[in-house]
Amino acid sequence: MATIKDIADVAGVSLATVSRVINNGPKVGDATRERVKKVMEELGYRPNANARALVTRKSASLGVVIAELLDPFFATLAHGIDAVARRQNVQILMSAGSIEKQTELKAIDTLLQHRCEAMVVHSKALDDKTLVEFASQVPGFVLINRYIEEIGHRCVWLDNVAGGQIMARYMLSQGHQKFALVSSKYQIDDPFQRLTGIQKELADAGIELPDSHIEYSTPDQEGGEIAIRNLLARGVEFTAVLAYNDAMASGAMTMLQDHGVTIPADVSIMGYDDVLLAKYCRPKLTTLHYPIEMMASKAADLALAYAGGKVPEPGVTFKYTPTLVKRESVVAVKAP
């Protein structure tokens, strides 16, 4: 990775000049400033937030990277962070990563440019090595909804494998043996981990989940509708649907009802996340409660504490487990 010295050598200026450009300081001509910035961009230089804080002596802002601004799940996440920021009188700077590598990278870089010493980052597209590198640069760098062993003390994460097991176990307790799974098509850990938990629990019960019973689509209501339409078109028989999240469950429910299927009398359906939508489906959606607001608050507290000088304890991790919320969309399977 490029250093300030590399920038100075290539641009033909002093270290002090590079430092002034990085920190928007005075006594640098426009032409020199532009030359230094161009070299920084060409070399892919990312300022070290900790070093800049020492130079500027400015208190930290709390930077937040989430996937989507409009998603109710991420609105709840942001609310948990905001509560901590208000309590500690810290300004929040928020950016969206859109589950795309370059967008996530740009979002984090933007926060660095705004001198954020503390960050809560929801990243699904960037590789582990890049995130570990950021953690070494930014004193208050904390990941949410992801676990990387090397920086486990900076990770606030959910046990999605356990979540999948809880879903399958509850449906099995209601006598269901014919399952369909509506999952996210995005190549990220969460859907894979939930599927792993579901398959493990079903296998332990002697039930196989064929690939033809799994449909992948976008993790929203339209995706849920499309997934169920495809399952029905293939003639897949099922009495229970396990959905990647509440939005997909809601869409799946609508499509089934449009085809004359009564929920839960004919088909039981279960979601994941327990967002506000789950309470207002008809019937009300049985789901798993994802303690994202609690997790977000913990992540914000950690980020600010680390940025303030607290040293993370090696070996300490912050794992959470989803819990079952029983409502109306799951009942015991009808006897043959």
N, C-alpha and C positions, 0 to 999 in steps of 0.2 A: 504494500500500500504506500502511496506517495506521502511524503512528509513535508513540513514547511520548508525544510532545507532544500528538498528536491524542487519545490516551486520556485524558491529564491534563485537556485542555480540556473534553471531553465529560463526564467524571466529576466535574469541578469540584474536582480535587485537584492537589497539586504533582507535579512530575516525580519528586522523591525518593520520594513515596508510591507512585507507579506502579512505580518501580524496586524498592521493598521488596516489593510484591505479586508482581512477576515472580519475584523471587529468594527468596520465602517468608521475607522478613525480619521482624523484630519491630517493635513500635511502630505497628501499624496495627490499628484496631478491626475487629471482625468485619463490621459493616455496611458500612464503607468498603471493606474487602477484597472483599466480595461485589459491591459496586457497580462497582468497577474491573474485576473479572473479567467481569462481565456486559457492560460496555462493550467490553472486549477481544474477547469472543465476537461481539458485534454488528458490530464493525468488521472482523472477520476478521484480527485482529492475530496475527502469529507472531513470537515473540521472536527477536532476532538472537543466535545462539549465541556469536559472537565477542564481542559487547558484554557479554553476561552472564558470559562467562568472565573478562573483565577485572574485573568487579565482584566476582565470587565468589572469583576466584583458585583455582578448583578445577581439577585436572587432568582431561583429557578421558576420557570413556568412548567406546567404539567402538560406534556404533549400526549395526544391520544391518536392512535391509528385504529380505525375499525374498518370492516369490510364494506358496509353499506349504510348510508345515512338514514334511509327511509324504512329499513327493516325494523319491525317492532322489537326483535331480539336485541339488536344493537342500540336501539333507543333505551331499553332497560339497562344495558351495560353502561351507556353514557350517563344515565341518571345516577347509577351507583358511584361513578367516578366524580360526578359533579358535586354530590353531597360531601365527599371528602375535600374537594377543592374549596368549596365554600367554607367548610369548617376551619381549614388551614389558611384561608385567605390567599389562595393561589389561583392565578389565571390559567384557564384551559385553552389550549390550541389543538383543534381537532382536524383530522384529515382522513379521507377514505382510501382504502387500498384496493377495493374491488376484486380481491382474490386474483390479482394479476402481478406477476413478478416485478415488472418495471414500475407499475403504479405504486406498489407497496414500497419499493426502493425510493421512489421520488417522494412519497409521503414522509418517510423517515428522514430523508435528506432535508426536506423543507423544515421539519421540526428542529433539526440540527442547526440550520441557518438562522432559526429564531432563538437560538441559545437555550433550548430546552435541556436542562440537566436531568429531568425526570421524565420518563416516557412509559406509558402503558400501551403495548403494541399487540394487536390482533393480526397475526401474519399466518397465512396458510400457503402462500405461493413461494416465498423465499426459502432457500435451503438452510439447513442447520448451520453450516459453516459461516454463512453471511450473518446470521443472527447472533452467533457466538462472537463474531468479530465486533458487531455493534455493542454487544454487552461489555466487551473489553474497553470500548471507547467511551461509553456513556455511563456515568456512575449510577444513575437511577433508571437503568433500562430493565423493564419487567415485561415478560410475555404473559398474555392471558389466553386461555383456551388452547394451550399447546405446551408440551413437555419435551425438553431437550436435556438429556441426562447431564451433559457437561456443565450446564448452567441451571440445574434443577432448582437451586435456591432463588432463582429469578423467575420461576414459572408458577403461575396460578392456573390449575388445569382440572378438567373433569374426567372422571373414569368412564369413558364411553363404552368400553367393553362391558363393564358392570351394568351400565344402563341398558345395553342390548339384552343382557341376561335377565334383568328385571322385567323387561317388556315380555319376552318369550315365556318366562316363568309364570307370570300372571295369566296370560292367555291359556297356557297349559292347565293352570289350576281351575279354569272355567270349562275345561273339557275339550278345547279346540285342538284339532290335529291337522286340519287343512289350512295352510298359511299362504299368504301372499305378502311380498315385501315391496314397498314403494320407497325408493331411495334416491339420494342426490347423485347426479351424474358428474359432479365435480371431483377431480382426482386429488382429494385431500384426505387427511387421516380420519376425520369424524365419521363419515358414512362407512368406511372400511372397518373401523373399530366397532361400531354399533352392529354391523352385519356379523362380525366375528363373534360378538357376545351372543347374538340371536342364534347363530348356527351351533355354537357350543352348547347352549341350553337345550336346543331341540335335539341335537345328537345324543346328549345325555339321556333324553327321554325316548330315544329310539326313533326319532322322526327326521327324515331327510328333507332339506329345502332345495328342490331342483332349481337350476339356473332359470328355467322357464317361468318360475314363480317369482322371480325378482325383476322389477322394472325400474330403470333409471331415467330420471328426468330432472328438470330444474327444480330447486328446492322452494317452490312457491305454490300457490293454489292452482295455477294453470298447469304446472308440472304434475301435481297430484291428479288432476282430471285426465291429462294425457296418459299417465301411467296406468290408471284404471281402465281407460278405454282400450289400451293395448292388451292388457291382461284379459279383458272380456273378449276381445277380438280373437285371441288365441284359444279361447275356450277353457282357460284355467279355472279350476274349481277351488273355491276357498270359503271358509267360514270366518276367517280372521285376517285382518289387514294390519300390518305393523308399518307405520309411516316414519320417514326420516325426521320430520318435524311437524308441528301443528298446522302450518300452512298447507303442506302436502296432504295431511290428513283431512283438512277441511275441503280441499279440492276433490280428493278421492270420494269423500262422503257425498258431495254434490253430484258427481258423476254416477255413483251407484244409485242414488235416489232418482236421478233422471232416467235410469234404466229399470225403475220399478222395484229396486231392492230396498227393503225396510231395514233401517239401522236402529237398534242392534238385533232385532228379531231374526233377520236373515244373515246378516254379516256384522260382526263386531269389529270396531276399528280403534286404533290407539295411536296417539301422537307422541311428540317429544318436545320439550322446552317449557310448556305451561305458560305461553304468552297470553295476553288478555283475550285474544281471539278464541282460545279454548273454552272459556266460560260462556261464550255467546254463540257457539255452534248449536245447532238443533239436530239431534240431541247434544247435550253438553259433552265435551270431549274428555274421555279418560286419557291421561297423558303422564309423562314424567316431568317432574319439576326440576328445571335446570337453575341452580341457585346463582344465576349470572350476576344479579345485582350485588349479592353478598361477595362474590368472587371479584367483581370490579372494584368494590370498596377496598378489599384486601390488597389488590394489585396497586391501587392508587396510594394507599398507605405505605406499602413497601417501596414504591418508586420514590416517593418523597423522602422516606427515611434513608434510603440508600444515597440519594442525591445530597442529603444533609450530612453525610459522613458515616452513617451506620455501616458496618462491614457485614455483608451477608455471611451466614454461617454455612460452611460446606456440609453437605449431606442433608440439609433441611429442605423439605419440599412442601408444597401447598396443594394437596390433592383433595378434590371434592367429589361427592357421589350423588347422582340424581335420586329422587324419591318418587314413589308412585302416588298419583293423584287420581282417585277413583271418582268418576262422574257417571254418565249415562250411556256412553257409547259401547260399552262392553257388558255382555251378559253371558251366562252359561250356554253352551251350545245345545241345540235341540236334540233330544234323543231320537235315534233313527226309528 
